[in-house]
Amino acid sequence: MVITTYLKTLWRMFKKHVTRLLSIIFMVLISVGFISGIGSTTDKINYSLTDYYNNRRVCDIILKSTDGTPLDEAALISTYGEDNVNFGFSYETEGEDGVTRYYFIDFPEWTLNKVDFIEGEESDGFKVYAERPDKKINGYRPGEEAAVRFPADVPFPEMQMEVCGVVQSPLTFGQDGEPSWIANENLSTPDVVTELNKLTPLVNIIYVPISANPLFAYLPHTDAYIALSGGVRSSFAGMSSQYKSAVNAEKTKLLEEYGGGVQALTLFDNYSFKALKSYGDKVMYIGYVLMVAFMLVTALVVLSTMTRLIEEERQQVACLKTQGYSDFGIITKYLFFALIGTGIGGFGAYFVGLGISRLIYKVFNYTFAMPPISSHVAMVFYIVVFSIIVVATLAATAFAGLKLTHKTPAELLRPKSPRPGKKVVIERIPLIWNRLSFKYKSTVRNVLRYKSRFVMTVLAVAISMALVMAGLTLLDICLFRGVESISIMMVSIVIVVFAGLLTAVVIYTLTNINVSERNRELATLMVLGYQDREVAWYIYREILIDVALGIILGYPLSAAIMAVLFSIMAVGTYATMMWAVAPFVIFAFTFMVMLLLRRKIVKINMNESLKAIE
């Protein structure tokens, strides 16, 4: 019988507080979905890059002779194995249309750096292959003639060779072009995000099979493409620090063996790999910065929601205590409520995050010819964030429950005493207070009467304002500060949208609590003859004041977040336009919430609300 009563009260609680349950669900859905989506994008890139690296057998080191001396092929094969070393030579020439790079290799039979055929077909004849076109590389179509120019020390005249196929090398998948060796001997120096437009790009890359002309076989092999041992390759993991250390150690060893007569390039010197890794890391760092803000707002709103819910359950708590339930047993009921809301929101958040990460990954194709997306499930970021949210939610619920269950049943059965009226701060400033009309004096008193909810609302709006500014700042960096990255631009748009949604849910939830606490007050105004519009604006004015104060507080928070973003992006300034645009975004979502709340405000049941509680 006792268990049946407990379950009945549990079911009634869910029915009665369905709006609050939905608030928790949407808060968790937005926060966890956004954070896990942004954070797992980097994991998805790393998994896909690793699959690409393994499937295409991308080399770990390119060894290049700097003085034209042939490399010791026998020694390299003995050290690394015949299948793990490919040989050839390469150089660049400058023409009227720009810099063209030529690779002379055993193409397409080589065992490393396997290419994708995009157009055309393989040929054993006197033909060449061209790299796919992008924003910088002009490219060729199959059947067109390509001029193969040789450096001055190579005894061959310029040749016209037919292009039989268009390919994509796994070492050249950036859409913004590759830097030229001629202008950039050290490829690891420029910052991949801010310096690309300052580099001298290639306008074409031509692959010449050594078998295309028997004379080419006599040219010295000055390039070696090397794949290291399985242990090193298995540590790749999206270009991990462990892999970097192992590769750099081998690079140092090779340089010492050849006594400075060679140049050794790793994937950390390769522009495409380095750029994709850099962009992915920037998205991850942005996720870390915003994670704290989203989780703080979620914790504040859940605490406010559960505190008010438990306060409304005073009589039910008293009844359960008289029936012998322990404080822990009673609190468990509310923990279960919070856990259900968090669980449903978290379940939906996984798919929201998955959608965000896939969308950003797809948008990355505007900057890179992205590897096929990996089927590996990226759940680490989601699990970490969701676990933190669950712990914070349950802790907030337990805190609110303990405050109530420590009271006696007699105390709980009596209605909670209304807060005593007292002067607010502005009343002590006659110059301002005396100039306010009655309705604005009433509004100011109501705003400041419930200090905890006032602080929560202002702080939540301030953090949301900072998040909107973060998104707009990234958008400004991409549009006006020389960082031509559609991928980062998409991240900024996602941030703005989710920050706005977070603002809407926060304001709706806290205002809904405000209205439910003041049903009798609003019903009294209706009985006194206030029109629906006047009653609605009685609440709307308070919302707008809270939001305005939140925006003001949000400016210093925005400046702090923007400073961190500038550090991450290595570029950026405090754009005046964004400071002006952000409040409009916040107010747009606020007005949307005001429209949704109007029905709840003006449809209050006056008879029920004015009945004596005693």
N, C-alpha and C positions, 0 to 999 in steps of 0.2 A: 504493500500500500504506500509506504514511504517512497519507494523507488518510483512508483507510478506518479505520485505527486510531483516528484523532482523532474521527471521527464515531461510532464504536462507544463510545468512552469518554463522548462527549457524551450518547448515548442511554442508556447505563447510569446516568449521573449523574441524568438526569431520572427514571428508574424508581426509583432508590434514594432519591432525596430528594423524592419526590412530596409528602410532608407539608409540607416546607419551601416547596415551590413554592406549595402551597395557602395557606400562611401569608402569603406575600408577596401573593398574589392578593387574599386577604380584607382584608389591611391596606390595600392601595391602593383596593380596592373601597369600603371603609367611609370612608376619609379623603377621597379625591377625590370620591366620590359625595355625601357629606354637604356638604363645603365648596362644591362646584360647585352643588349643589341650593339651598343657602341663598343663595349669592352670585348665581346666575342668576335667582332670584326677582325681584330688583329690576330686572334687565334685562327680564325678561318683562313686568313691570308697566309699565315705561317704553315698551316697544314697543307694548303694547296700548293704553296711554293715548295714544300718538302716533297710532295708527290711528283711535282713537275721535275724537280732536281733528280729524283730517282728514276722516273720513267724515261727521261731524256738523257740520262747518264751525263749530266753536266759536269764538266771538269772542275777540279778544285783549284788548280794552279795553271797559269799560262806562262811558260818560260820563253823569253824572247832574247835572242842574241842582239846586243847593242852595237857590235862592231862588224856584223856580217859574217862572223866566224861560224861555221856549221856546228850544231850541237852534237854531243857524243851520244848518238842514238843507241848504240849497244849498251852503254852504261845505264842510260835511263830505262831501257827495256829490262835490263837485269835487275834494277832496283824496284821498279813498279809493276812489271809484268807487261807482256805484249798487248793484252787487251785493254790496258789502263793508260797507254800512251799513244797519241796520234801526232804525226809530224806534218809540217808544211812551212810556208813562209807567207808573210803579209807585209803590206806597205800602203802608204797613202800618196796620192798625187793631187796637186791643186790645178784645177782648170778654170775656165771662164765662169762656169756655173757653180763652182765651189769645190769642196774636198770630196774625193772618192776613195774609199778603202777597198783593197783587193786582197782576197784570201786565196792562196793556192794550196789546195789540200786534196787528199784522196776522197773526193766528194762524189757521190753521197755514201760511199762504203765505210766511212770512218765509224769507229765504235763509240765515240764520245760526242757530246753536243749534237744529238740527233735532231734534225730539222723537221718542221712540219711543211708539207707541200700544200701551198694555198692555191696555186694555179699552174697549169702545164704538166709536164711529166719528165721523168728521168731520161737522159740520153747519153749514149756512149760516144757521140760524135764530137766534132769541134765546136762545142757550145758551152755557154756559161749559165749560171743561175743568179738571180737578183733578189736582194732583200725586199720584203714587202714594203710598200710606201707607207709613210705616216705623215705627221705634221711638218717634218723637216726633210725626210728622204723622199726624193721624187719617184724613184722606182721605175721599173720597166714592165712591159707586157710581153708575154711569150710571143716570139716571132720578130720582135724588134732587135735592132743592132745596138750593141754596147761597145764603146771604145775601151780597150784594155791598154792603158798607158803604163810604161815601165819606168822605174827610176833610172837615173843617168848611168849607174854602174852596172845595169843589166843589159847585156848585148842583144836586145830584141827591139825591133821597131814597134810603133803603136799598131795594134791589131783591132779589126772590127769582128766581133764574135756575136753570133745569134744567141739571144736569151731563150732558153727552152723551158724555163720554169721560174715561178716566183715562190720563195720559201720564207719561213720565219725561223731564224736561229734562236735557240733557247737562251743565248747570251744577249739578244737584242730585241726585247719585247716592250720597250718604252715607246709611247706614242709621240713623245716630244723630241724625238731624235737622240742620237748619240753624239758625244763630244769627239772632236778630232784629236788624234794623237799629235798632229803637227802643232796645234795651238795649245794642247794640254797634255804635257808629258806625264804629269802626276795626276791621275784621274781621281785620286782620293781627296784632293784638296778642296774643290768647290762644294759648297753646301747644296745638296740635291734639290732643295725646295726653292731657295732664293736666287741661286746663281745660274740656273739653266739658260736663261736668255742672254747671259753674258759670255757663254761659251761659243766657240766656233763649231757649228754642227756639221755633220756629214750630210751630203746631198744624195749619196748613193753608196751601197755596199754590193760588191760583185764577188761571187764565188766561182773560181776557175778550177775545174777538175784537173789535177796534174796529168791525168790520162788523156786530156783533150788534145795535147800536143806532146809527142815524144821528147821534144827538146826541153820541155818544162821539167822533166825528170832529172835533168842534170843541174838544175838550179839548187843551191845549198838550202837544206832545211834549217831555218833559223828560228822556228817556232816549235814548241812542244806543248801539247795539251795533256795534262796529267790528272788522273783520278787517283786519290790516295787510298789507303787501306780501308777495309770495311768498317773498322772501329771508328775512324775519323768520319766517314760518311754517315754512319748511323747516328752520330751526334749532331748532324746538320740542324734538324728541328727548327726550320725557319731561320737559319743563320744564327744559331745560339752562340753565347759567349764561349762555351766549351769548344764548339767547332772552330770559332775564330782563333782561339788560343792554339789549337792543334795545327791549324793551317798556317798560322803565322810562324810557328816553330819550324815547320817543314820549309817554309819560304826562306827563313833565315839560314837554315842548313844549306839549301841550294845556292843561295847567294855566296855563302862562304866557300862552297866547293868550287864555284866558277870564278871566284876572285874578282868580282865586280864586272865581269864581262857580259853579264846578262841582266835583264829586268824580269822580276817575277810578279805577276799580277794575280790576285785572288778574287773571289766573288765579291769581296768587300771593296775592291777597286773597280768592279764592273758596274757601269752606270745604271743599267736596268735593275739588277738585283739590289744594289745599294739604294736606289730611289724608292722602289717598292717597299723595302724594309723600313726606310725612313718614314714614308707616309703612313705605313701601318703602325709604327711606334707612336707617331704623333696622334693618331686616332685613339690609341690606347691611353696615352697620357691625358688627353682631353677627357676621356671617360673617367680616369682617376680623379681629376679635378672636380668634375661635376657630380661624381658619386656621393661625396660627402654632403653636398647641398641637397640633393634629392632625398637622401636617407634622413637627413635632419628634418626636413619638412614633413616627410611621411611620419616620423616618430611624433612630432608635435601634434599633427592632426589626429593621429590614432589615439594619443593620450587624451586629447580634448574630447574626442568622440566617446571613448570608453568611460571616461570620468563622468560625463553627462548621462550616459546610458545607465551606469550603475546607480547614480543619484536618483534617477527616475524609478529605479527598482527598489527603493527603500522599504516599501511595505512587503514586497516579496522576500527580500532578505530577512526582514524581521520574522516573517512566517516560517521560513526555513530554519532560523535559529531557534525558534520556539519548538520546532519538531525535532531538535537535537542534532541538526547538521553542524559539522565543524566549520570553522572559518575557511579551512582549506577546501572542504567540499563545496562550499558556496562559491568561493572564488573560481574553482574549477569550471563551474558553469559558464562564467564570463570568459575564462581563458579559452574554453571550447568555442564560444561564439567568435572571439577574435581569431582563433586558429582556423576556423572554417572560412571566415572572410579572407584571411591572409592566404590560406591554401588555394582557394578558388582564384584569387587574384594572381598568385604565383604561378598556378598552372597555365592561366591565360598569358601571363607575362613571358613564359618560355617561348610561346609561338609569336608573340609580338617582337621579342628580341631576335628570334630567328628571322622574321621578316625584315627587320631593320638591318641586320648584318648582311643578309642576302642582297638587299636593295643597295647598300653601300658598296658591297663587293661588285655588284653589277655596274654601278656608276664608275667604279675604278677603271672600267674598260675605256673610259674616255681619256684616261691618262696612260694606261698600259693595255697591251694585248694580254689580258689576264689569263693565267693558267686555268684549266678546267677546275671548277670549284670542287674541293675535296668532300668526300662523303663522311669524313671523320666528324663526329659530333663534338662541337665545342661547348662544353657545359661548365667548365671551371669557373668562369666569371659569373655565370648565372647562379651556380650553387653557392658561391661565396656571398654574393649580394643578397640572395633570397634568405640564406641562413641568418645574416645580420638583421634583415628586416623582421624575420620571425622572432628572433631573440628580443629585438627592440619592442616589437608589438606586445609580446607576452609580458615583458618586464613592465611596460607602461600599464597594461591591464591589471597585473598583479599589484602594482603600486596604488592604482585607483581603488581596487577592491579592498586592500588592507585598510585604507583610510575609513571605509564604511563599515566593514565587518567587525572592527574593534568596538563599535558602539553597541549598546544594549538594545534588545527588542523594543523597549519602551521609548527610547530615544528615536529609533527608526520609524516607529508608528506615528510619531508626531511629525507634521509637515516641517520642512526645513524653514527656519526663520529667515525672513527676507533681510537682505543686507541693509544696515542702517544708512539713512541718507547723510551725506556729509558734503562739505564744499569741495569742489574740484579745483585744480590749480588755477584755471583761467578765471574762476570767480574771484580770486584774490588780486586780479588785475582789472580794476574798474574801467580803465580806459578802453579795454576790449569788451569786457563783459556787459557793460551798460549799453553798448551799441548793438548788441545782439537782440533779435526778436525772440519772442517766447519759444517758437518752434526750434530755433537754433540753440537756445539755451538748453532746452529739453534734450536735443540731439547730443550736445556736448556732454551733458551729465550721463546719458545712457552709454555713450562710448567709453567713458572713463570709469563707470560704476563697476563693471566686471573686468578688473585689471588683468587677470590671467588670460582671459579670452582675447582681450584687446592686445596684449603683448604677443600672444600666439599668432593672431591674425596679421599684425603689422610685420612681425618677424618672418612669417611664411611668405607674405607678399614681397618683402624685401629680398628674400632669397630667390623667389621666382623672377623678380626684376633683374637680379644679377645673372640668372641663367639666360634670360632673354637677351641681355646685353652681351653675354658670352657668345651666343649664336650670331647676333648681329655683328659682333666684332670679327668673328671668323669670316662672315660674309663680306665685310668691308676689306679684310686682308686679301681675300680671293679676287674681289672685283676691282679694287682700286690700289692695291699695294704691290702689284707685280707678281703675286703667287697664282699662277694660272693652273689651279687644281679644281676641277669639277668635283672630284671625290670629297675634298675638304669642304667645298661649297655645299654638297649634299648633307654632310654632317652638320653644318651650321643651320641648314633649314630644318633638319630633324630636331635639333636642340631648341630652336625657336618654337616649333609646333608643340613639342612635349612640355616645354616650360609654360607655354600658354595654357595647355590642358591642365597642367599641375595647378596653375593659378586658379583656373575655373573650378576644379574639384575642391581646392582649399577653401575658396570663398563660399562655394555652395554648401560645403559641409559645416563650416563654422557659423554661417548665417542661418542655416537650417536649425542648428542647435540654439542659436539666439532666439529665433522665432518660437520654437517649441517651449523655451523657458518663459516666454512672455505672452503666452496665449491669452491669459486673463487681461493683461494690460491692453493688448490690441483689441480684444472683444469689447472692453470698456470704451475705447475710442469709437468703435462702431456704434455702440449704443448711444453715445453722446452725439452722433450725427455726422461723424467724419465720413467723407466719401471714400470709395475704394482707392482712388488715386492718392488721396491725402494719407491714407493708412499705409499704402505701399511706399510712398516717399518718406514716411516716418522711419522706415527701415533702410531704404535706399541711401538716405543721407548719411547714416552711420557707416554703411558699406563704403561709400565714396571717401569719407574721411579716413577710414582705416586704410584703404587702398592708397590714397594720396600720401599718408604718412609712411606707408610701406615703401612707396616709390622713392621718397626722399631718403629713407634709411638705405634703400637699395643702391643708391649711387656710390657711396664709399665701398660697399661690398662688391659692386660691379668693377670699380677701379682695381680692387685687389685681385679679382679673378682675371681681369683683362691683363694685368701685369704678368700673371702666371702664363696666360696664353701667349703673350708676346715672347716670353722666354721659350716656350715650347716651339712656336712657329719660327723663331729667330727673326721676326719682322712684325711691324705693327705700330700704329699710333692711335692716340685717343681721338677718334673721329667725332667732331661736333654733331654731325647729322645723326649718328647712332644714339647719342645721348637724348636727342629730341624724339627719335622714332620709338624707342623702347617703351616709354609711358603710354603711347598710343596702342601698342600691342597689348599691354596689361589692361588698359581700360576697355579695349575691344572685347576681350574675354570676360571682363567684369560686367559689361552691359548685357552680354549674352546670358550670364548667370542671373542677373537681375530680372530678365524676362522670364526665365524658368521659375524663379521664386515667386513671381507675382500671384500666381494662382494659389499657392500655399498660404500667402499672406492674407489675401482678401476672402478666402473661402473658409475662414476659421468658424467653427461651430460656436456661436455666441452662448447658447444655452449650456452646453457642456463645459465651456471654458469658465463661465461665471458661477457654476455650482460651487457651493462651499466645500473646501477640501476636507474639513473636519467631519 
